[in-house]
Amino acid sequence: MVEIGHLENALAPADGQLIRQELLVKMRRAQDGVLDYGPAAVGGDVELMGIAPTVLELRLSSRRGEDGVLHIRMYFTEPEERDSVLLALKLAWKRPGPLGLEEQNGHARNAARRADEHLASM
């Protein structure tokens, strides 16, 4: 919830609410197993992160922020040792281009660390 607050601070209030609603819809679709897997170039909603192979990236709509376009992502995992569990790990935005790729890689590594810490504590 803290990350949703940070996201909403970076966006116009209406965009923050729209992203919150989109996230809820996509999480329900994920629960039902009906999200499209694959790269964004072919319309995929979700893709496995090469830099963090236990982490999946859920793409949400891009929005305009204070510094231009922000690509909004939620990083999650579905731990093998926990049936029917979808563990949300990080909600973040990245900028387009090479700088955004570095941001995305950092977000994915952070999400993987969070997953490891959470699963170790169970």
C-alpha positions in Angstrom: 0.0 0.0 0.0 3.0 2.3 0.6 4.0 1.9 -3.0 0.5 2.7 -4.3 0.8 5.9 -2.3 4.1 6.8 -3.9 2.7 6.0 -7.3 -0.3 8.1 -6.7 1.9 11.0 -5.6 3.8 10.8 -8.9 0.6 10.9 -11.0 -2.4 13.1 -11.4 -5.1 12.0 -8.8 -7.4 10.6 -11.4 -4.6 8.6 -12.9 -3.7 7.2 -9.5 -7.3 6.0 -9.0 -7.4 4.5 -12.6 -4.2 2.6 -12.0 -5.5 1.2 -8.7 -8.7 0.0 -10.4 -6.7 -1.5 -13.3 -4.5 -3.3 -10.9 -7.5 -4.8 -9.1 -9.0 -6.0 -12.5 -5.7 -7.5 -13.6 -5.1 -9.2 -10.3 -8.6 -10.9 -10.6 -7.7 -11.9 -14.1 -4.4 -13.3 -12.9 -6.3 -15.3 -10.2 -8.5 -16.7 -12.9 -5.5 -17.6 -15.1 -6.6 -15.4 -18.0 -3.8 -12.9 -18.4 -1.9 -13.1 -21.7 1.7 -14.2 -21.2 4.4 -12.7 -23.5 6.2 -9.6 -24.5 4.4 -6.3 -24.7 5.2 -6.1 -28.4 2.6 -9.0 -28.9 0.1 -7.7 -26.4 1.3 -9.7 -23.4 0.2 -8.7 -19.9 2.8 -10.7 -18.0 6.4 -11.8 -18.6 9.0 -13.6 -16.7 12.0 -11.4 -15.8 15.3 -12.6 -17.2 17.2 -10.7 -14.5 15.2 -12.4 -11.7 13.8 -15.7 -12.9 11.3 -16.1 -10.0 9.7 -12.8 -10.7 6.9 -12.0 -13.1 6.2 -8.5 -14.4 2.5 -7.4 -14.8 2.2 -4.4 -17.2 -0.3 -1.7 -16.3 -1.1 1.3 -18.5 1.5 4.0 -19.0 0.6 7.4 -17.6 2.0 10.9 -17.7 3.9 11.8 -14.6 5.8 14.9 -13.5 8.8 13.8 -15.5 7.0 12.5 -18.6 5.7 9.1 -19.5 5.8 6.5 -16.7 5.5 2.7 -17.5 3.8 1.2 -14.5 4.6 -2.4 -13.4 3.7 -4.7 -10.6 6.2 -7.5 -9.9 5.0 -10.7 -8.4 5.6 -14.4 -8.0 3.7 -17.6 -7.7 5.8 -19.7 -5.3 6.0 -23.4 -6.2 5.9 -24.3 -2.5 2.6 -22.5 -2.0 -0.3 -23.6 -4.1 -2.8 -21.0 -5.2 -0.7 -18.1 -3.9 0.1 -15.0 -5.9 2.6 -12.9 -4.0 2.7 -9.2 -4.9 6.2 -8.0 -4.4 6.7 -4.4 -5.8 4.7 -1.8 -7.6 6.9 0.7 -9.4 7.2 2.9 -12.5 10.0 3.2 -15.0 10.8 5.7 -17.6 11.1 4.8 -21.3 14.4 3.9 -22.9 17.7 2.6 -21.5 17.4 4.4 -18.2 14.0 2.7 -17.7 15.5 -0.7 -18.4 18.0 -0.2 -15.6 15.2 0.9 -13.3 13.2 -2.2 -14.3 16.2 -4.5 -13.6 16.6 -2.9 -10.1 12.9 -3.3 -9.4 13.0 -7.0 -10.4 16.0 -7.7 -8.2 14.3 -5.9 -5.3 11.2 -8.0 -5.9 13.1 -11.2 -5.9 14.8 -10.3 -2.6 11.5 -9.5 -1.1 10.1 -12.9 -2.2 13.1 -14.7 -0.8 12.8 -12.9 2.6 9.0 -13.4 2.8 9.1 -17.1 1.9 12.0 -17.7 4.3 10.0 -16.2 7.2 7.0 -18.6 6.6 
